[in-house]
Amino acid sequence: MTDMMTTIIIGVMTALVISAFAYIFAKIKGIRKEEDAIRKGLKALLRDRVIQIYNYYSSKNCIPIYARENVESLHSEYKALGGNGTIEGLVNRLMLLPTEKPNDADFESRDVV
C-alpha cells in the first residue's frame, strides 16, 4: 500500500512540475512576443519620425544643428533596435544639408516638425 501511495505521489508531483514548466515556458514565450511587438512598433515610430524630418528639412534645403543631432540620435536608436539601412540614405542626405540658410529669419524660428 505504501509503494502504491509513493507511486501516486511521485506521479502527481511529476505532473505538477511538468505543468509548471509548461506554464512558465508559455508565459516567457508570451512576454517575448510582446517585447518583439513593442520593439517593432518603436522601430516603426523612429523610422517614421526620421522620414518626417527628412521631408520637412529637405524641402527647406537646410537643417539646423539641433535637428541634425536629433536625427543622429533617432537613427542610432533605430539601428540599435535592428533597423535596416532603408533610412540610411535619408539620414546621409540630411547630414549633407547646410545648417544655416543665409538671410532666412523663418529658418531659425525652430518650427516643430
Summary of the structure (lengths in Angstrom):
residues: 113
radius of gyration: 27.2
end to end distance: 79.0
largest distance: 98.5
contacts: 268
relative contact order: 0.12
helix: 80%
strand: 0%
